[in-house]
Amino acid sequence: MGSRPVLSSSIFSAMAQPPILSYTDYRLYIKDCLESLRESRPWFSLRYLAGQMELDAGNLVKVVQKDRHLPDRCLSALSNELGLNLRETEYLEHLVRFAKARNSRKEQDAYEKLLELKCAKADVLGRDQYAFYKDWRCTAVLALLHLDNFRATEAAIADHLLPKAPVEDVHRILRLLEELGLARRGKAGRWIACKSSLTTGPAWKDLAVRAFQRETLGLALQALDRIPKEDRDISTLTVTLANEDLEKLSALKLNFRKAVLDLAAQASRSDRVWQVNLQVFPLSRSGEERS
């Protein structure tokens, strides 16, 4: 292993290095570090970094290319080499857990820990946005604020949700909407909507949307027994199609979504919040997989 100059931690911190707290993929972080640190550390290379972690250089190439994961035993050496502090080291560990998660529960737990570490800074918007999508009642409460002739007090909102919610939960949700700039407190305890949409960041959007979809799919299952038949419309369809037909199905879904949104926008009055779910998924393997 080649020798290298000995640098103090203060010099490490002064070097141009990607901020790990802005990443949600540890392999992209390693790749960016390799590119950025070559300018300030001429000896720094993929082969050198692999050697410091006692890892075969070819394996590290596969890690950077997202074909393989970094062994946990390498994390301490990687953190030391990149001069990460304790918080950044913990963030790196959870980045790896997030990438390695094999089910949605572990993935969600790891991501929530990343948000906790990231939001130890002043910026809490990402955490609040994630909380908004994680609980279906946030979307329902926001929609209730847009109803015509509805006096949106905390008690009234709690009573109108299906199923009903504790007033303290509604209070927490309204405070979250207020922090996100989606609602404000008006006169006589009435809440008013400020806007109806929330922009999500690409770093966590997929995970947040999956959490929300999981919640609403559960509501649909409950509705079969809880909601009277005349107040719901649930139908299913099983068909045989080719893989390439999925794109056409998605286009049909998109057109239907637009039609529903147009209907809502053009409605002369609204007195109830409705949930519309659309799902398309395979019930068998494709012909290519069978062969």
Helices and strands as residue ranges (DSSP letters): H 9-14, G 20-22, H 26-40, H 46-52, H 57-64, G 72-74, H 75-82, H 86-100, H 104-118, H 125-134, H 136-144, H 154-160, H 167-179, E 183-185, G 187-189, E 191-193, H 205-226, G 229-231, H 245-266, H 287-290
